[in-house]
Amino acid sequence: MNKIYRVIWDRIKHVFIAVSELSNGNKKATYGSNNKKEALKKKRI
């Protein structure tokens, strides 16, 4: 069995936790901002 995991910092408990690499952490959403940037680049060209 594969042992694929990553270690993340739990800000509430102040400990490191091993989690699946498929789990999501506290990341900034980039979906909307990337689309706006790409649209501006296309308009400039």
Residue pairs with C-beta under 8 A, 6 or more apart in sequence:
4 20
4 21
5 18
5 19
5 20
5 21
6 18
6 19
6 20
6 21
7 16
7 17
7 18
7 19
8 16
8 17
8 19
8 25
9 15
9 16
9 17
10 16
10 17
11 26
